[in-house]
Amino acid sequence: MRLSLNRGTLTFEQLSLRNLLLQAYDIQRNQIAGCPSWCDSEFFDVVGKAENPDVAAEQVRLMLQTLLADRFKLAVRREKQEQPGYALAIGKNGSKLKTAGSDGTIGATTSGYLRTFQKMPISGLVNFLAGAARQPVIDQTGLKGAFDFTLDLTPSADDPFQTAARGGIPQAADPTNGFGRIAEAVENQLGLRLESRKIPIEMLIIDHVERPSEN
């Protein structure tokens, strides 16, 4: 999976319908209801070109919403609900996030246990955390702007996801296994903390969607 915005060119590679919805509506996995059976099993490439090379994130989302309505015949509505989740706040020793420079590409990449975010607003981190937790996460950091940061999710030697039951032999593990590991990395590496609580969220209800036709 790859997503980027560079000089007005919006590129999504190998994204599922659910992930396209996350990007288009700036929401989290738990906020989507009514997804079809192929929502997570079929993948699509999307490339769009904005007239303005300095297009803002909100304009990118509107572009993608228009594309989904056109190509996927998507029709949605919104509905408020309350669910258990997390609030992302500043840690006791303050944020360690580095403000992004004016140059570079907005995006997120994965390499082994490393999750690298470039020119990413806090909402991008919040959406990643919500996907990993499979629960809603809200931003209570008060941080504005974009940031460059990397989460190193390499498990420790005694991590239960890394050690096999037979003889303690290290095993290849899913890098996103164990939300506790992710929460610990967020606190230790980024200076932020996750607090468990009830979260009022707005659900995106899918009333209609179709597989897209070929270009």
Residue frames as a rotation matrix with the C-alpha (Angstrom) as fourth column:
MET 1
0.581 0.814 0.000 0.00
0.814 -0.581 0.000 0.00
0.000 0.000 -1.000 0.00
ARG 2
-0.622 -0.774 -0.118 1.32
0.764 -0.633 0.126 3.47
-0.172 -0.011 0.985 -0.91
LEU 3
0.608 0.768 0.199 -0.15
0.792 -0.605 -0.087 6.94
0.054 0.210 -0.976 -0.75
SER 4
-0.454 -0.794 -0.405 1.41
0.759 -0.582 0.292 10.29
-0.467 -0.175 0.867 -1.55
LEU 5
0.828 0.550 0.107 0.75
0.531 -0.709 -0.465 13.87
-0.180 0.442 -0.879 -2.64
ASN 6
-0.179 -0.953 -0.245 3.55
0.592 -0.303 0.747 15.55
-0.786 -0.011 0.618 -4.58
ARG 7
-0.902 -0.222 -0.370 3.28
-0.080 -0.757 0.648 18.74
-0.424 0.614 0.665 -6.63
GLY 8
-0.306 0.899 -0.314 -0.47
-0.880 -0.393 -0.268 18.39
-0.364 0.194 0.911 -6.93
THR 9
-0.206 0.202 -0.957 -0.43
-0.599 0.747 0.287 14.74
0.774 0.633 -0.033 -8.05
LEU 10
0.076 0.374 0.924 -2.44
-0.948 0.314 -0.049 12.49
-0.308 -0.873 0.379 -5.75
THR 11
-0.234 -0.254 -0.938 -1.37
-0.623 0.780 -0.056 8.83
0.747 0.571 -0.341 -5.86
PHE 12
0.158 0.279 0.947 -2.96
-0.853 0.521 -0.011 5.85
-0.497 -0.807 0.321 -4.10
GLU 13
-0.271 -0.316 -0.909 -1.61
-0.757 0.654 -0.002 2.40
0.595 0.687 -0.417 -4.93
GLN 14
-0.474 0.106 -0.874 -3.17
0.190 0.982 0.016 -0.90
0.860 -0.158 -0.486 -3.92
LEU 15
-0.890 0.287 0.353 -5.75
-0.443 -0.370 -0.817 0.54
-0.104 -0.884 0.457 -1.53
SER 16
-0.674 0.739 -0.008 -8.95
0.739 0.674 0.001 -1.25
0.006 -0.006 -1.000 -0.57
LEU 17
-0.025 0.766 0.642 -12.30
0.414 -0.577 0.705 0.53
0.910 0.283 -0.303 -0.74
ARG 18
0.721 0.299 -0.625 -12.21
0.682 -0.147 0.716 0.90
0.123 -0.943 -0.310 3.05
ASN 19
-0.131 -0.865 -0.484 -8.80
0.826 -0.366 0.429 2.57
-0.549 -0.344 0.762 2.94
LEU 20
-0.664 -0.011 0.748 -9.95
0.573 -0.650 0.499 4.88
0.481 0.760 0.438 0.15
LEU 21
0.433 0.888 0.155 -12.92
0.470 -0.369 0.802 5.88
0.769 -0.274 -0.577 2.32
LEU 22
0.453 -0.354 -0.818 -10.57
0.838 -0.144 0.526 6.57
-0.304 -0.924 0.231 5.24
GLN 23
-0.639 -0.769 0.023 -8.55
0.710 -0.578 0.403 8.94
-0.297 0.274 0.915 3.07
ALA 24
-0.505 0.482 0.716 -11.55
0.511 -0.502 0.698 10.59
0.696 0.718 0.008 1.39
TYR 25
0.480 0.838 0.260 -13.53
0.193 -0.390 0.900 11.34
0.856 -0.382 -0.349 4.55
ASP 26
-0.412 -0.745 0.524 -10.66
-0.411 -0.362 -0.837 11.65
0.813 -0.560 -0.157 7.09
ILE 27
0.545 0.656 0.522 -12.25
-0.810 0.251 0.530 8.99
0.217 -0.711 0.669 9.31
GLN 28
-0.532 -0.697 0.480 -11.22
-0.811 0.582 -0.055 5.77
-0.241 -0.419 -0.875 11.04
ARG 29
-0.875 0.109 -0.472 -12.01
-0.153 0.863 0.482 2.12
0.460 0.494 -0.738 10.31
ASN 30
-0.759 0.572 -0.312 -14.59
0.604 0.441 -0.663 1.93
-0.242 -0.692 -0.680 13.10
GLN 31
-0.471 0.583 -0.662 -16.53
-0.238 -0.806 -0.542 4.84
-0.849 -0.098 0.519 11.62
ILE 32
-0.627 0.230 -0.744 -17.54
-0.760 0.025 0.649 2.93
0.168 0.973 0.159 8.48
ALA 33
-0.414 0.572 0.708 -20.71
-0.148 0.725 -0.672 0.83
-0.898 -0.383 -0.216 8.38
GLY 34
0.631 0.775 -0.007 -22.33
-0.202 0.155 -0.967 -0.99
-0.749 0.612 0.255 5.47
CYS 35
-0.240 -0.785 -0.571 -19.13
-0.882 -0.069 0.466 -1.89
-0.405 0.616 -0.676 3.61
PRO 36
0.681 0.503 -0.533 -19.65
-0.701 0.659 -0.274 -4.69
0.213 0.560 0.801 1.02
SER 37
0.915 -0.284 0.286 -17.98
0.128 0.877 0.462 -8.10
-0.382 -0.387 0.839 1.24
TRP 38
0.454 -0.774 0.442 -15.16
0.832 0.190 -0.522 -6.95
0.320 0.604 0.730 -1.09
CYS 39
0.972 0.023 0.232 -14.46
-0.046 -0.957 0.285 -3.80
0.229 -0.288 -0.930 0.97
ASP 40
0.532 -0.803 0.270 -11.15
-0.645 -0.178 0.743 -5.15
-0.548 -0.570 -0.612 2.29
SER 41
0.263 -0.394 0.881 -10.30
0.242 0.911 0.336 -7.91
-0.934 0.125 0.334 -0.20
GLU 42
0.470 -0.092 0.878 -10.07
0.881 -0.016 -0.474 -6.00
0.057 0.996 0.073 -3.51
PHE 43
0.017 -0.639 -0.769 -7.48
0.522 -0.650 0.552 -3.30
-0.853 -0.411 0.323 -4.19
PHE 44
0.747 0.371 0.551 -7.41
0.665 -0.419 -0.619 -0.27
0.001 0.829 -0.560 -6.48
ASP 45
-0.496 -0.860 -0.120 -4.93
0.822 -0.510 0.255 2.28
-0.280 0.027 0.960 -7.86
VAL 46
0.699 0.714 0.046 -6.04
0.705 -0.675 -0.219 5.91
-0.125 0.185 -0.975 -7.96
VAL 47
-0.558 -0.824 -0.099 -4.15
0.778 -0.561 0.284 8.84
-0.289 0.081 0.954 -9.52
GLY 48
0.622 0.767 0.159 -5.57
0.782 -0.595 -0.185 12.35
-0.047 0.239 -0.970 -9.63
LYS 49
-0.524 -0.796 0.303 -4.12
0.822 -0.566 -0.065 15.69
0.223 0.215 0.951 -10.71
ALA 50
0.356 0.599 -0.717 -5.06
0.744 -0.646 -0.171 18.97
-0.566 -0.473 -0.676 -9.06
GLU 51
0.686 -0.068 0.724 -4.90
0.525 -0.643 -0.558 22.25
0.504 0.763 -0.405 -10.97
ASN 52
0.664 -0.441 0.604 -3.08
-0.636 -0.759 0.144 23.84
0.395 -0.479 -0.784 -8.03
PRO 53
0.086 -0.704 -0.705 0.22
0.036 0.709 -0.704 22.10
0.996 0.035 0.087 -7.18
ASP 54
-0.886 -0.386 0.258 -0.08
-0.199 -0.187 -0.962 23.41
0.420 -0.903 0.089 -3.60
VAL 55
0.037 0.989 -0.146 -3.51
-0.280 0.151 0.948 21.81
0.959 0.006 0.282 -3.08
ALA 56
-0.410 -0.106 0.906 -4.50
-0.901 -0.110 -0.420 21.54
0.145 -0.988 -0.050 0.60
ALA 57
-0.993 -0.032 0.112 -5.41
-0.061 0.961 -0.271 18.29
-0.099 -0.276 -0.956 2.35
GLU 58
-0.285 0.958 0.016 -9.11
-0.050 0.002 -0.999 19.22
-0.957 -0.286 0.047 2.50
GLN 59
0.185 0.310 -0.933 -9.19
-0.911 -0.302 -0.281 19.76
-0.369 0.901 0.227 -1.28
VAL 60
-0.750 -0.498 -0.435 -7.53
-0.613 0.770 0.176 16.37
0.247 0.399 -0.883 -1.78
ARG 61
-0.809 0.499 0.309 -10.29
0.144 0.680 -0.719 14.72
-0.569 -0.537 -0.622 0.25
LEU 62
0.116 0.895 -0.431 -12.97
-0.396 -0.357 -0.846 16.47
-0.911 0.269 0.312 -1.80
MET 63
-0.191 -0.283 -0.940 -11.27
-0.981 0.089 0.173 15.30
0.035 0.955 -0.295 -5.02
LEU 64
-0.959 -0.246 -0.137 -11.29
-0.239 0.969 -0.066 11.73
0.149 -0.031 -0.988 -3.77
GLN 65
-0.489 0.859 0.150 -14.91
0.027 0.187 -0.982 11.94
-0.872 -0.476 -0.115 -2.60
THR 66
0.205 0.535 -0.820 -15.93
-0.799 -0.393 -0.456 13.08
-0.566 0.748 0.347 -6.08
LEU 67
-0.500 -0.485 -0.717 -13.97
-0.815 0.545 0.199 10.23
0.294 0.684 -0.668 -7.67
LEU 68
-0.966 0.145 0.215 -15.60
0.019 0.866 -0.500 7.63
-0.259 -0.479 -0.839 -5.39
ALA 69
-0.107 0.983 -0.148 -19.06
-0.209 -0.168 -0.963 8.96
-0.972 -0.072 0.223 -6.15
ASP 70
0.207 0.137 -0.969 -18.31
-0.944 -0.230 -0.235 8.84
-0.255 0.963 0.082 -9.89
ARG 71
-0.430 -0.533 -0.729 -16.39
-0.755 0.655 -0.033 5.56
0.495 0.536 -0.684 -10.21
PHE 72
-0.981 0.016 -0.191 -17.91
0.118 0.838 -0.533 3.55
0.152 -0.545 -0.824 -7.34
LYS 73
-0.212 0.954 0.214 -21.42
0.028 -0.213 0.977 5.10
0.977 0.213 0.018 -7.44
LEU 74
-0.685 -0.199 -0.701 -20.93
0.655 0.252 -0.712 5.74
0.318 -0.947 -0.042 -3.74
ALA 75
0.066 0.711 0.700 -23.79
-0.185 -0.681 0.709 7.15
0.980 -0.177 0.087 -1.66
VAL 76
-0.555 -0.359 -0.750 -23.26
0.653 0.372 -0.660 7.74
0.516 -0.856 0.028 2.08
ARG 77
0.487 0.595 0.639 -24.87
-0.081 -0.698 0.712 9.39
0.870 -0.398 -0.292 5.10
ARG 78
-0.640 -0.759 0.122 -23.63
-0.115 -0.063 -0.991 10.27
0.760 -0.648 -0.047 8.61
GLU 79
0.590 0.797 -0.131 -24.95
-0.034 0.186 0.982 9.17
0.807 -0.575 0.137 12.02
LYS 80
-0.181 -0.683 0.708 -23.59
-0.772 -0.347 -0.532 9.86
0.609 -0.643 -0.465 15.54
GLN 81
0.719 0.288 -0.632 -22.83
0.127 0.840 0.527 7.01
0.683 -0.459 0.568 17.99
GLU 82
0.396 -0.613 0.683 -20.79
-0.915 -0.327 0.237 6.48
0.078 -0.719 -0.691 21.18
GLN 83
0.794 -0.214 -0.569 -18.14
0.061 0.959 -0.275 3.74
0.604 0.184 0.775 21.36
PRO 84
0.769 -0.630 -0.109 -15.23
0.184 0.055 0.981 2.70
-0.612 -0.775 0.158 23.59
GLY 85
0.735 -0.553 0.393 -11.94
0.422 -0.082 -0.903 4.08
0.532 0.829 0.173 22.28
TYR 86
0.033 -0.829 -0.558 -8.88
0.972 -0.104 0.212 6.21
-0.234 -0.549 0.803 23.07
ALA 87
0.997 0.076 -0.027 -7.91
0.070 -0.981 -0.180 9.88
-0.041 0.178 -0.983 23.35
LEU 88
0.218 -0.963 0.157 -4.44
0.894 0.133 -0.428 10.87
0.391 0.233 0.890 22.11
ALA 89
0.993 0.118 -0.006 -2.87
0.105 -0.862 0.496 13.48
0.054 -0.493 -0.868 24.41
ILE 90
0.306 -0.925 0.223 0.53
-0.508 -0.357 -0.784 15.08
0.805 0.127 -0.579 25.13
GLY 91
0.330 -0.287 -0.899 2.72
0.623 0.782 -0.021 12.94
0.709 -0.554 0.437 27.41
LYS 92
0.845 0.073 -0.530 3.92
0.511 -0.403 0.759 14.18
-0.158 -0.912 -0.378 30.81
ASN 93
-0.020 -0.945 -0.327 7.34
0.534 -0.287 0.795 15.17
-0.845 -0.159 0.510 29.41
GLY 94
0.139 0.166 -0.976 6.00
-0.506 -0.835 -0.214 16.93
-0.851 0.524 -0.032 26.31
SER 95
0.944 0.301 0.138 5.82
-0.016 0.459 -0.888 16.09
-0.331 0.836 0.438 22.61
LYS 96
-0.060 -0.990 0.128 8.93
0.077 0.124 0.989 14.86
-0.995 0.069 0.068 20.79
LEU 97
0.530 0.352 0.772 7.48
0.746 0.240 -0.621 15.42
-0.404 0.905 -0.135 17.30
LYS 98
-0.572 -0.767 -0.291 9.58
0.406 -0.573 0.712 17.28
-0.713 0.289 0.639 14.74
THR 99
0.384 0.718 -0.580 7.84
-0.156 -0.569 -0.807 19.93
-0.910 0.400 -0.106 12.64
ALA 100
0.278 -0.230 0.933 8.02
0.840 0.529 -0.120 19.08
-0.466 0.817 0.340 8.94
GLY 101
-0.672 -0.562 -0.483 9.81
0.185 -0.758 0.626 21.34
-0.718 0.331 0.613 6.48
SER 102
0.075 0.725 -0.685 8.09
-0.577 -0.529 -0.623 23.07
-0.814 0.442 0.378 3.56
ASP 103
-0.210 -0.223 -0.952 9.54
-0.954 0.261 0.149 20.67
0.215 0.939 -0.267 0.98
GLY 104
-0.932 -0.240 0.270 8.94
-0.294 0.939 -0.178 16.99
-0.211 -0.246 -0.946 0.46
THR 105
-0.521 0.728 -0.446 6.06
-0.245 0.373 0.895 14.62
0.818 0.576 -0.016 -0.13
ILE 106
-0.143 0.589 0.795 3.08
-0.981 0.024 -0.194 14.03
-0.133 -0.807 0.575 2.13
GLY 107
0.262 0.285 -0.922 2.86
-0.542 0.834 0.103 10.30
0.798 0.473 0.373 2.78
ALA 108
0.352 -0.135 0.926 3.37
-0.823 0.426 0.375 7.21
-0.446 -0.894 0.039 4.89
THR 109
0.182 -0.367 -0.912 5.58
-0.661 0.641 -0.390 4.21
0.728 0.674 -0.126 4.19
THR 110
0.809 0.072 0.583 6.22
-0.495 0.618 0.611 0.85
-0.317 -0.783 0.536 5.83
SER 111
0.197 -0.787 -0.584 9.56
-0.573 0.391 -0.720 -0.95
0.796 0.477 -0.374 5.94
GLY 112
-0.533 -0.326 -0.781 9.64
0.321 0.775 -0.544 -3.98
0.782 -0.541 -0.309 8.19
TYR 113
-0.034 0.483 -0.875 8.84
0.998 0.067 -0.001 -2.78
0.058 -0.873 -0.484 11.70
LEU 114
-0.792 -0.325 -0.516 9.31
0.383 -0.924 -0.007 0.90
-0.475 -0.203 0.856 10.80
ARG 115
0.310 0.873 0.377 6.36
0.949 -0.256 -0.186 3.20
-0.066 0.415 -0.908 10.11
THR 116
-0.711 -0.650 -0.269 7.59
0.599 -0.759 0.254 6.47
-0.369 0.020 0.929 8.57
PHE 117
0.458 0.886 0.072 5.30
0.853 -0.415 -0.317 9.52
-0.251 0.207 -0.946 8.24
GLN 118
-0.702 -0.697 0.147 6.24
0.703 -0.644 0.301 12.60
-0.116 0.315 0.942 6.20
LYS 119
-0.920 0.333 0.206 4.54
-0.279 -0.926 0.253 16.02
0.276 0.176 0.945 6.42
MET 120
-0.407 0.771 -0.490 1.77
0.524 0.636 0.566 14.28
0.748 -0.026 -0.663 8.36
PRO 121
-0.207 0.426 0.881 -0.81
-0.697 -0.696 0.173 16.12
0.686 -0.578 0.441 10.50
ILE 122
-0.755 -0.058 0.653 -1.79
-0.602 0.456 -0.656 14.56
-0.260 -0.888 -0.380 13.82
SER 123
0.322 0.946 0.025 -4.96
-0.826 0.294 -0.482 13.28
-0.463 0.135 0.876 12.14
GLY 124
0.302 -0.287 -0.909 -2.79
-0.684 0.599 -0.416 10.92
0.664 0.748 -0.015 10.08
LEU 125
-0.801 -0.598 -0.006 -1.26
-0.383 0.521 -0.763 9.43
0.459 -0.609 -0.647 13.24
VAL 126
-0.439 0.729 0.525 -4.71
-0.724 0.059 -0.688 9.23
-0.533 -0.682 0.502 14.85
ASN 127
0.519 0.667 -0.534 -6.07
-0.855 0.406 -0.323 7.28
0.001 0.625 0.781 11.87
PHE 128
-0.168 -0.671 -0.722 -3.11
-0.481 0.695 -0.534 4.88
0.860 0.258 -0.440 11.96
LEU 129
-0.906 -0.193 0.377 -3.66
-0.419 0.283 -0.863 4.27
0.060 -0.940 -0.337 15.69
ALA 130
-0.042 0.973 0.225 -7.38
-0.858 0.080 -0.507 3.72
-0.512 -0.215 0.832 15.23
GLY 131
0.447 0.152 -0.882 -6.69
-0.742 0.614 -0.270 1.12
0.501 0.774 0.388 12.55
ALA 132
-0.534 -0.738 -0.414 -4.21
-0.309 0.625 -0.716 -0.69
0.787 -0.254 -0.562 14.78
ALA 133
-0.884 0.221 0.411 -6.50
-0.402 0.088 -0.912 -0.56
-0.238 -0.971 0.011 17.84
ARG 134
-0.689 0.723 -0.048 -9.65
0.384 0.420 0.822 -1.30
0.614 0.549 -0.567 15.82
GLN 135
0.139 0.700 -0.700 -11.30
0.959 -0.270 -0.080 1.27
-0.245 -0.661 -0.709 18.05
PRO 136
0.688 0.148 0.710 -11.90
0.445 -0.860 -0.252 5.01
0.573 0.489 -0.657 17.57
VAL 137
-0.178 -0.767 -0.617 -9.15
0.957 -0.282 0.073 7.45
-0.230 -0.577 0.784 18.55
ILE 138
0.822 0.439 0.363 -9.64
0.507 -0.854 -0.114 11.20
0.260 0.278 -0.925 18.96
ASP 139
-0.194 -0.930 0.312 -7.00
0.676 -0.357 -0.645 13.93
0.711 0.086 0.698 18.95
GLN 140
0.902 0.406 -0.146 -6.67
0.383 -0.597 0.705 15.89
0.199 -0.692 -0.694 22.19
THR 141
0.023 -0.985 -0.174 -3.04
0.996 0.007 0.092 16.97
-0.089 -0.175 0.981 21.69
GLY 142
0.737 0.282 -0.615 -3.84
0.251 -0.958 -0.139 20.47
-0.628 -0.052 -0.777 20.43
LEU 143
-0.333 -0.942 -0.036 -0.89
0.222 -0.116 0.968 20.13
-0.916 0.314 0.248 18.03
LYS 144
0.775 0.558 -0.298 -1.22
-0.101 -0.356 -0.929 21.96
-0.624 0.750 -0.219 14.70
GLY 145
0.214 -0.693 -0.689 0.70
-0.945 -0.325 0.034 21.69
-0.247 0.644 -0.724 11.46
ALA 146
0.870 0.009 -0.493 2.55
-0.257 0.861 -0.439 18.77
0.420 0.509 0.751 9.88
PHE 147
0.425 -0.698 0.577 5.28
-0.748 0.088 0.658 16.55
-0.510 -0.711 -0.484 11.32
ASP 148
0.220 -0.464 -0.858 7.99
-0.576 0.648 -0.498 14.10
0.787 0.604 -0.125 10.23
PHE 149
-0.013 -0.240 0.971 8.29
-0.954 0.292 0.060 11.07
-0.298 -0.926 -0.233 12.49
THR 150
-0.205 -0.110 -0.972 9.01
-0.499 0.867 0.007 7.35
0.842 0.487 -0.233 12.53
LEU 151
0.509 0.362 0.781 7.58
-0.846 0.378 0.376 4.65
-0.159 -0.852 0.499 14.80
ASP 152
-0.479 -0.689 -0.543 9.97
-0.672 0.686 -0.279 1.76
0.565 0.231 -0.792 15.42
LEU 153
0.477 0.785 0.396 7.80
-0.875 0.382 0.297 -1.24
0.082 -0.488 0.869 16.33
THR 154
-0.174 -0.635 -0.752 10.64
-0.393 0.746 -0.538 -3.75
0.903 0.202 -0.380 16.54
PRO 155
0.836 0.546 -0.056 9.66
-0.180 0.370 0.911 -6.23
0.519 -0.752 0.408 19.29
SER 156
0.143 -0.765 0.628 11.92
-0.989 -0.095 0.109 -6.83
-0.024 -0.637 -0.771 22.26
ALA 157
-0.669 -0.528 -0.523 13.62
-0.568 0.817 -0.098 -10.21
0.480 0.231 -0.847 22.70
ASP 158
-0.947 0.315 0.061 10.98
0.171 0.656 -0.735 -11.31
-0.272 -0.686 -0.675 25.25
ASP 159
-0.454 0.823 -0.341 7.99
-0.860 -0.505 -0.073 -10.10
-0.232 0.260 0.937 23.21
PRO 160
-0.221 0.412 0.884 5.39
-0.137 0.884 -0.446 -12.92
-0.966 -0.220 -0.139 23.09
PHE 161
0.824 0.529 -0.201 4.68
-0.244 0.011 -0.970 -12.18
-0.511 0.848 0.138 19.43
GLN 162
0.405 -0.766 -0.500 8.35
-0.884 -0.188 -0.429 -12.62
0.234 0.615 -0.753 18.58
THR 163
-0.623 -0.694 0.361 9.17
-0.776 0.607 -0.172 -15.78
-0.100 -0.387 -0.917 20.51
ALA 164
-0.126 0.566 -0.815 7.84
-0.493 0.677 0.547 -19.20
0.861 0.470 0.194 19.53
ALA 165
0.646 0.456 0.613 6.26
-0.757 0.279 0.591 -21.42
0.098 -0.845 0.525 22.13
ARG 166
0.947 -0.320 -0.031 8.66
0.321 0.947 0.018 -24.23
0.024 -0.027 0.999 21.21
GLY 167
0.268 -0.959 -0.093 12.16
0.963 0.264 0.050 -23.58
-0.024 -0.103 0.994 22.55
GLY 168
0.476 -0.043 -0.878 11.94
0.305 -0.929 0.211 -19.78
-0.825 -0.368 -0.429 22.52
ILE 169
-0.434 -0.644 0.630 13.03
0.814 0.019 0.580 -19.56
-0.386 0.765 0.516 18.88
PRO 170
-0.484 0.252 -0.838 12.52
-0.215 -0.963 -0.165 -16.06
-0.848 0.101 0.520 17.38
GLN 171
-0.190 0.537 0.822 9.78
0.871 0.478 -0.111 -16.03
-0.452 0.695 -0.559 14.73
ALA 172
-0.931 0.021 0.365 8.81
0.210 -0.786 0.581 -13.59
0.299 0.618 0.727 12.03
ALA 173
-0.375 0.817 -0.438 5.86
0.736 -0.025 -0.677 -11.65
-0.564 -0.576 -0.591 13.43
ASP 174
0.294 0.574 0.764 3.30
0.836 -0.541 0.085 -9.29
0.462 0.615 -0.639 11.94
PRO 175
-0.684 -0.695 0.222 4.84
0.510 -0.673 -0.535 -5.83
0.521 -0.253 0.815 12.56
THR 176
-0.412 0.590 0.694 1.48
-0.521 -0.778 0.352 -4.42
0.748 -0.217 0.628 13.73
ASN 177
0.149 0.453 -0.879 0.81
0.477 0.746 0.465 -7.22
0.866 -0.489 -0.105 16.24
GLY 178
-0.122 -0.175 -0.977 0.19
0.992 0.021 -0.127 -6.01
0.043 -0.984 0.171 19.77
PHE 179
0.482 0.355 0.801 -1.46
0.394 -0.905 0.164 -2.61
0.783 0.237 -0.575 20.17
GLY 180
0.917 -0.191 -0.352 0.27
0.303 -0.245 0.921 -2.33
-0.262 -0.951 -0.167 23.55
ARG 181
-0.043 -0.982 0.185 3.61
0.878 0.051 0.477 -2.22
-0.478 0.183 0.859 21.73
ILE 182
-0.145 0.061 0.988 2.34
0.761 -0.631 0.150 0.56
0.632 0.774 0.045 19.48
ALA 183
0.833 0.511 0.212 0.98
0.242 -0.681 0.691 2.59
0.497 -0.525 -0.691 22.42
GLU 184
0.629 -0.683 -0.370 4.33
0.518 0.013 0.855 2.20
-0.580 -0.730 0.362 24.21
ALA 185
-0.293 -0.752 0.591 6.22
0.950 -0.161 0.267 3.36
-0.106 0.640 0.761 21.10
VAL 186
0.269 0.489 0.830 3.94
0.555 -0.783 0.282 6.38
0.787 0.385 -0.482 20.74
GLU 187
0.987 0.128 -0.102 4.65
0.152 -0.492 0.857 7.40
0.060 -0.861 -0.505 24.35
ASN 188
0.451 -0.884 -0.125 8.38
0.499 0.133 0.856 6.68
-0.740 -0.448 0.501 24.40
GLN 189
-0.376 -0.673 0.637 9.29
0.879 -0.042 0.475 7.81
-0.293 0.738 0.607 20.87
LEU 190
-0.261 0.366 0.893 6.77
0.615 -0.650 0.446 10.59
0.744 0.666 -0.055 20.17
GLY 191
-0.986 -0.145 -0.082 6.03
0.151 -0.571 -0.807 11.91
0.070 -0.808 0.585 23.67
LEU 192
-0.350 0.935 0.066 2.28
-0.794 -0.333 0.508 11.27
0.497 0.125 0.859 23.32
ARG 193
-0.945 0.055 0.323 -0.03
-0.169 0.763 -0.624 9.02
-0.281 -0.644 -0.712 25.34
LEU 194
-0.505 0.811 -0.294 -3.25
-0.192 0.227 0.955 7.10
0.841 0.539 0.041 24.71
GLU 195
-0.854 0.314 0.414 -6.05
-0.442 -0.020 -0.897 7.24
-0.273 -0.949 0.157 27.30
SER 196
-0.797 0.600 -0.069 -8.94
0.499 0.719 0.483 4.74
0.339 0.351 -0.873 27.25
ARG 197
-0.730 0.624 -0.277 -12.42
-0.164 -0.554 -0.817 6.30
-0.663 -0.551 0.506 27.32
LYS 198
0.075 0.840 0.538 -15.88
0.770 0.293 -0.566 6.44
-0.633 0.457 -0.625 25.73
ILE 199
-0.845 -0.455 -0.281 -15.75
0.133 -0.687 0.715 8.33
-0.518 0.567 0.641 22.42
PRO 200
0.361 0.925 -0.116 -18.68
0.101 -0.163 -0.981 10.06
-0.927 0.342 -0.152 20.67
ILE 201
-0.741 -0.670 0.047 -18.07
0.072 -0.010 0.997 9.46
-0.668 0.742 0.056 16.96
GLU 202
0.171 0.741 -0.650 -19.78
-0.749 -0.331 -0.574 10.17
-0.641 0.584 0.498 13.67
MET 203
-0.190 -0.161 0.969 -20.40
0.275 0.938 0.209 7.04
-0.943 0.306 -0.134 11.61
LEU 204
-0.486 0.049 -0.873 -20.24
-0.823 -0.361 0.438 6.99
-0.294 0.931 0.216 7.81
ILE 205
-0.037 0.596 0.802 -23.08
-0.049 0.801 -0.597 4.74
-0.998 -0.061 0.000 6.64
ILE 206
-0.908 -0.289 -0.304 -22.78
-0.324 0.024 0.946 3.34
-0.266 0.957 -0.115 3.10
ASP 207
0.064 0.994 0.086 -26.20
-0.469 0.107 -0.877 3.25
-0.881 0.016 0.473 1.43
HIS 208
0.950 0.222 0.221 -24.92
0.086 0.494 -0.865 2.23
-0.302 0.840 0.450 -2.01
VAL 209
0.064 -0.935 -0.349 -21.61
-0.754 -0.275 0.597 1.32
-0.654 0.225 -0.722 -3.68
GLU 210
0.976 0.201 0.088 -20.58
-0.082 0.707 -0.703 -0.63
-0.204 0.678 0.706 -6.80
ARG 211
0.127 -0.942 0.309 -17.34
0.623 0.319 0.714 -2.08
-0.772 0.102 0.628 -8.09
PRO 212
0.122 -0.107 -0.987 -15.77
-0.471 -0.881 0.038 0.46
-0.874 0.460 -0.158 -10.46
SER 213
0.959 0.141 0.244 -15.73
0.162 0.433 -0.887 -0.08
-0.231 0.890 0.393 -14.20
GLU 214
0.102 -0.961 0.256 -12.42
0.924 0.187 0.334 -0.30
-0.369 0.203 0.907 -16.05
ASN 215
-0.134 -0.246 -0.960 -10.75
-0.014 -0.968 0.250 3.00
-0.991 0.047 0.126 -17.03
